[in-house]
Amino acid sequence: MKTRFLFCMAASLFAASYAVLAQVPDRSRVVAGAERAFEKASKTNAMPAPGCAIGVSVNGESVFEKAFGLAEMEHNIPNTPQTIFESGSVAKQFTAAALVLLQQEGKLSIDDPVRKYIPELPDYGSPLTIRHLLNHTAGLRDWGAVMSLTGAGRGDRVISQALAVDVILRQKYVDFKPGSEYSYTNSGYQLAAEIVERVSKQKFPAFVGERIFKPLGMTNSSTRDNYQRIVPGRAQAYSRQGANGSWELNMPFMNVYGNGGMLTTVGDWLKWNAMLDDRTWNPSLVDALETQGVLNDGYKIQYALGLTVGKYKGLRDVSHGGSTAGYQTFLARYPDQKLSVAVLCNGTSPNAGGIAASVTDEILGPFPEGPKPPAAISVPEEQLKKFVGIWRNDKTHLPARITFENGALRFAGQPMRPIAVGTFLIGGDEVKFTYDKDGRPIAGEGRGPSGGIMRFVAEREWTPTAAELKEFAGEWYSDEAQAKFTFTVDGTKASIVQRPVLDLSLQPLYKDHFIGQGYVIWVTRDRNGKIERLHVGAGRMRDMFFERAKK
């Protein structure tokens, strides 16, 4: 209790020191800081290369808009502040706003069940609401992750809005009970756009254009509902092949929107943020968008409706980042300072979020030193070394290694700071470990960054014999994913083969688990020990199960 009291006192003093910063900076300071950040960003961009547009506003007035790099490399056309880029996921707040507008008209409630408007969505046994969709607590698998299991995912084929929605509606199960956890997924925003269309009787691009873009004067904004449409002034998107490799075109060949798909400029984004700060156009809309999600157990998460509401170096920060194909973006707003920063880029480097942070630092820095975490306690090396090994995330099945380096533990590369017996700070999260009767740590539990309770279990590394691997061999099929592959075994080597070209080498992890190229694969067995199902998990898809294909 004493440690917590002292930490809270330090945090209070830290917050008080920001009273000076919690005021609107003058225009000259804003422009000078933005110029310094712009110079740093543009000088590190070796030409010829794509680049970024940067916009900054204070008190609702755009005071800085500049761009660097090439909008089109083949004809050496430069980016300008008026260049149109694709938003990536920053578009999610506009989708959320569309639903809030419909709620204000009495046409729906954000807390209505989704099946009221999309009855063909499976019943998952627990109410799944529109709010769950918007704050990523629905448990829906990401449609892009599901589609990748077919061998032709995002970037491999043209995807329509109807196809993306169809993938979602095929999902008979969710990754967790709606409202119990946070897990970022585009699927919720695909369904959100679908609800806008069904309730408003308008296509989503028309509704957003008429109800949001037009009244706010966002004349350069539209929705990419046809990737083949000519958009004058649009930057092409590029990806770099390796750290210092050549640039290649990387455009989004999709007619998908709701999760992203907004075409815009930094100037238009600043108009949107000015409205959110001013609160005169629609105050209750702003309140709704900034209302953070609350999990079933009462824990408040940072994600609101298409926005993340958190802190940046002690400042209240309302922001969102995005990426689509070669585009990457970031839009931040600091309500207490009436400051907004917009960054739109058409290449996979430099980093849009990093540039936005640099702009903020140059304008509002230097910042007071933050509250110090609880002091680390001394733990004998022999005790620390008992934690070394491979651990399994109990929910995702993904592995994490604990290593001992230079006298300290690291969990998946992050420092583990011991603050009490069996309790560590890992990335700012408190994790408590339990031990077996011999004093060996066997499990660690804590509330993760997503708000849900995470649990890690100590495992033994597994080296399967050729005979053990033969149990896995054969063809596997998933109706939900509409995917089929062959698990092949060659001696003690295992791989997944899928037409036309996939040959994914698998590395054993722990008993009945493999990993390969970002996928974790495991099996469940019946009471007799016979393999019953094969499961595949990835970053935004926790568990897609496959069954043996019928011969």
KOLTOR-798022 format. One record per residue (C-alpha): residue in three letters; x, y, z. Coordinates in pm, whole numbers, plus 50000, padded with zeros to 5 digits. Example, Ala and Ser with C-alpha at 12.3 -4.5 7.8 and 13.67 -1.06 7.14 Angstrom:
// residues 2
ALA512304955050780
SER513674989450714
//
This chain:
// residues 551
MET500005000050000
LYS502875023850081
THR504445018149737
ARG501135024449563
PHE500555056149773
LEU503975070249686
PHE503485061849319
CYS500085079049315
MET501575109649487
ALA504305111149223
ALA501715107948948
SER499695136649102
LEU502745159249114
PHE503565149148757
ALA500055158248642
ALA500225191448823
SER503435200248641
TYR501465199148316
ALA499255228348416
VAL501655251148229
LEU501415229647916
ALA497615226947932
GLN497145259047739
VAL496995268347372
PRO500495275047232
ASP500955306547027
ARG501045304246650
SER504725313146613
ARG505765285046848
VAL503595260046659
VAL504965270046317
ALA508595270246434
GLY508255235746592
ALA506525221346286
GLU509285235446062
ARG511995218446270
ALA510205184846261
PHE509555188345887
GLU513225195245817
LYS514285164446014
ALA511765142045836
SER512505154645486
LYS516295153345526
THR516235116745626
ASN514245108245311
ALA516875099445050
MET515565108544706
PRO514115096444480
ALA511495082644717
PRO507855086644818
GLY507205109445113
CYS504595126145328
ALA502375156345373
ILE502315172045719
GLY499615195145850
VAL499325212846186
SER496525234046326
VAL496065253846645
ASN492775267346775
GLY491075252946467
GLU493265272146221
SER495635254145985
VAL499015271246033
PHE501375246745868
GLU500975224545560
LYS504025211545375
ALA505025180245186
PHE508155162145073
GLY508985132544851
LEU507365120644531
ALA503675114344476
GLU504475095644156
MET507955081644107
GLU507685071743743
HIS507135107843631
ASN508955125043919
ILE505795142944044
PRO506275157644393
ASN503915155544688
THR502225188144786
PRO499955197645077
GLN497025193044836
THR498065157444739
ILE495405131344808
PHE496445100645007
GLU494595070445141
SER493705071445509
GLY494095035645625
SER492305029445954
VAL492025066346046
ALA488795063545844
LYS487235042946124
GLN486235074146321
PHE484195086146022
THR482375052746006
ALA481655055246378
ALA480445091146328
ALA477995079646060
LEU476395055446307
VAL476255081846581
LEU474445105146340
LEU471875077946272
GLN471515072746647
GLN470845110046694
GLU468025106946441
GLY466475078546638
LYS467065053146362
LEU469235030146572
SER471095027746900
ILE474805021146927
ASP473914995647194
ASP471504976446970
PRO472414940546883
VAL473984938046538
ARG471584910246438
LYS468714935146457
TYR470104950046134
ILE472104920645997
PRO469974890346091
GLU472114867045882
LEU475034871946124
PRO475304839846329
ASP474054839746687
TYR477164837046903
GLY475274829347222
SER475864863647374
PRO474604897547252
LEU477014913647006
THR476244950846980
ILE477164978846743
ARG479294993547021
HIS481234960947037
LEU481954964646666
LEU483175000346705
ASN485494995247002
HIS486894961746886
THR485414940947165
ALA483194919046946
GLY485624890046922
LEU485214888346544
ARG488094874046345
ASP489604898646101
TRP488324891045752
GLY491774897145600
ALA493384871945833
VAL490684846345751
MET491034852445378
SER494804847345395
LEU494174810845483
THR492854805145132
GLY496234813944982
ALA494864845844822
GLY494324872845080
ARG494554910845083
GLY496944922444813
ASP496634889944619
ARG493254895644453
VAL490584921944404
ILE488264922944705
SER484804938244705
GLN482794950245003
ALA480344921644944
LEU483144895944952
ALA484604909645277
VAL481174909545443
ASP480504874145317
VAL483744861945480
ILE482574876945811
LEU479084862245791
ARG480544827345741
GLN482164828546086
LYS480214805146312
TYR482354813246615
VAL484044843446769
ASP487424844346941
PHE485934854347277
LYS482654864247439
PRO481634898647308
GLY482634925947550
SER485104904847748
GLU488274916147570
TYR489704940747319
SER491114927346992
TYR491604950146694
THR489814937946382
ASN488594953446058
SER485584930346051
GLY483594951546296
TYR483904982046074
GLN482874962845763
LEU479654953645941
ALA479314989346071
ALA479355002845714
GLU476804976445618
ILE474484988245895
VAL474835024445779
GLU473705013945432
ARG470784992645549
VAL469435018545792
SER470015050245585
LYS468975034245253
GLN472065050845102
LYS475395037244991
PHE477985043845259
PRO480195066845044
ALA477175088744960
PHE476025090745323
VAL479455100645457
GLY479955125145171
GLU476625142545224
ARG476445141445603
ILE480085147345702
PHE482425158045422
LYS480115183945262
PRO478975202945574
LEU482545204645706
GLY483975216945376
MET486125185845327
THR486065190744950
ASN489085168344881
SER487705138045065
SER485895107944921
THR485595070344964
ARG487575045544757
ASP484655023244661
ASN486115017244314
TYR489885012644307
GLN489885017743928
ARG488445052843949
ILE490805080743838
VAL491445104244131
PRO493195136244016
GLY496025146244248
ARG496275112344423
ALA499685099544532
GLN500615064344429
ALA501655041344714
TYR504985023344735
SER506744996844944
ARG510454993044991
GLN511984959044926
GLY514274954845227
ALA515854981845443
ASN517704998345155
GLY516134981044858
SER514284994644559
TRP510775009344569
GLU507824991144413
LEU504215001244358
ASN501904988644631
MET498345000644575
PRO495184987744748
PHE493254968644482
MET490054967244685
ASN486564981744675
VAL486284978545053
TYR485375006545293
GLY484255013245648
ASN487474999945799
GLY489475023245572
GLY489255034545211
MET489045072045272
LEU490855094545023
THR491805128045172
THR494345155645237
VAL496005168845551
GLY493945200645517
ASP490655181745519
TRP491725161645823
LEU492525193646008
LYS489005206245931
TRP487575174746088
ASN489725178246399
ALA488835215246426
MET485165205046443
LEU485915179746717
ASP487815206046918
ASP485315234246862
ARG482325212046953
THR479835236746802
TRP478765216046500
ASN477625185646699
PRO478825183847062
SER477075150847142
LEU478785135046840
VAL482165144046988
ASP481155130247329
ALA480025097647172
LEU483185093146965
GLU485395099047270
THR483495075447501
GLN485955047747582
GLY484905011547575
VAL484204993047900
LEU484724955447922
ASN482224932148085
ASP484274932348407
GLY484154970548425
TYR487664977248297
LYS487895008348077
ILE489995004547761
GLN491625032747564
TYR489745025847243
ALA486555046147202
LEU484555048046876
GLY487145048146599
LEU489515067846822
THR492085059847087
VAL491825082147394
GLY495015081147596
LYS498125099947702
TYR501225111047514
LYS504015121947752
GLY501355132847998
LEU499185151147742
ARG495615140447672
ASP495865124947329
VAL493005115547093
SER494435098546788
HIS494515069846541
GLY497015055846294
GLY496485036945972
SER498105017745689
THR496815003245365
ALA499144987545110
GLY502005013045084
TYR500105041745249
GLN500595049545620
THR499005077345819
PHE498495093246160
LEU496025118846293
ALA496455132546647
ARG494575158246851
TYR495555173647185
PRO492285188847313
ASP493825207947605
GLN496235225747372
LYS493785228547079
LEU496565213646868
SER496195188646583
VAL498825170346378
ALA498035152346052
VAL500545130945861
LEU499805112945535
CYS502525092245365
ASN502665072345042
GLY505545049245128
THR506285023045392
SER508985046045532
PRO509455070245701
ASN506995062245978
ALA503915084845989
GLY503385080246362
GLY507015088246432
ILE506795120346230
ALA503615130646415
ALA505365124546749
SER508345145146635
VAL506055174146540
THR504365172746882
ASP507695171047062
GLU509105201046876
ILE505995221946947
LEU505135212447304
GLY508405198647440
PRO510445196047649
PHE508195176147878
PRO508465171348255
GLU509905138348369
GLY507165112848421
PRO506435093848744
LYS508955066748813
PRO507705030748834
PRO508025011649162
ALA511615003749250
ALA512904969449157
ILE513634945049437
SER516744923649451
VAL516274887549342
PRO519114861749339
GLU520254851348992
GLU519494814749058
GLN515864824149125
LEU515624845548812
LYS517074818348592
LYS514174795348685
PHE511954816748459
VAL514114811048150
GLY512394791147876
ILE509454790847640
TRP505994801847753
ARG502604797847585
ASN499894824447578
ASP496924805347715
LYS494444823347486
THR496324827747160
HIS498704797747192
LEU501474820847065
PRO504954815747215
ALA507094839947413
ARG510594833747542
ILE511994845047872
THR515764849947856
PHE518404859748109
GLU520734886847978
ASN523274908048165
GLY521884898448503
ALA518234905548418
LEU515214887748270
ARG513584897447940
PHE510134886147826
ALA509914885047444
GLY512664911247445
GLN511014933847704
PRO512664939748043
MET511104921648340
ARG511404943648650
PRO510834924348977
ILE508734946249211
ALA507664919649462
VAL508244882649517
GLY506894865649203
THR505624898649054
PHE507194916948760
LEU506504947848552
ILE506604938348185
GLY506064966847941
GLY504224986348211
ASP501894957348296
GLU502034939048628
VAL502364901248592
LYS502154877648890
PHE503614842748870
THR502594810949048
TYR504924782249136
ASP504764744549164
LYS505594725549482
ASP509304725749388
GLY509394763649357
ARG509474765048978
PRO507374792048807
ILE504604775848603
ALA502224804048508
GLY502084841848491
GLU498924862748490
GLY498124899648449
ARG495974924548265
GLY497504930847925
PRO497584962747715
SER494294952547550
GLY492494952147885
GLY491854914847899
ILE493494891248146
MET496494874447987
ARG497954842048115
PHE501214825548016
VAL502044789348090
ALA505534774648110
GLU506124748147844
ARG508794723347747
GLU510294725647402
TRP509074697547181
THR511094676946935
PRO508584653046778
THR509674619946631
ALA508844609946275
ALA506154586646412
GLU504564614846613
LEU504494637846312
LYS502724611846098
GLU499604616946311
PHE499254652046167
ALA499694642645801
GLY496784645845562
GLU494324670745415
TRP492504695845636
TYR489494717545554
SER487694747145715
ASP484184755945604
GLU484334789645779
ALA487534799745601
GLN486654781445279
ALA490244768845287
LYS491944735445237
PHE495584725245279
THR497764694745317
PHE499904688345622
THR502964670545482
VAL505624651445671
ASP509094642045547
GLY510904623845823
THR511084648946108
LYS510224678845890
ALA506684692245868
SER505084717645636
ILE501754729745507
VAL501244728345132
GLN498464747244960
ARG497714752744595
PRO499014769844391
VAL502374779044551
LEU502344778544933
ASP504854755745102
LEU505004767145463
SER507744751545674
LEU506664744746033
GLN508874745746342
PRO507804725746650
LEU507214746846962
TYR505784726947253
LYS503634695547261
ASP501254695046960
HIS502154730846858
PHE503994744846554
ILE504844779446423
GLY505484792346072
GLN505494827145915
GLY503364843246183
TYR500894814446218
VAL500644792246523
ILE499184757846455
TRP498074732546713
VAL495734702946755
THR493144691947007
ARG492624655147083
ASP489704633547193
ARG489614614247520
ASN491544585847356
GLY494374608947250
LYS493434608646881
ILE493754641546692
GLU490284656446657
ARG490854691146512
LEU493664712546382
HIS493684749446476
VAL495324779746313
GLY495894812946486
ALA497404846046380
GLY497574881946497
ARG493924891346435
MET492454856546423
ARG492844837246743
ASP491454803246646
MET490264789746312
PHE489754752346332
PHE490144727146052
GLU488834691746027
ARG490194662845825
ALA488934665445470
LYS486504638545369
LYS487864614445114
//
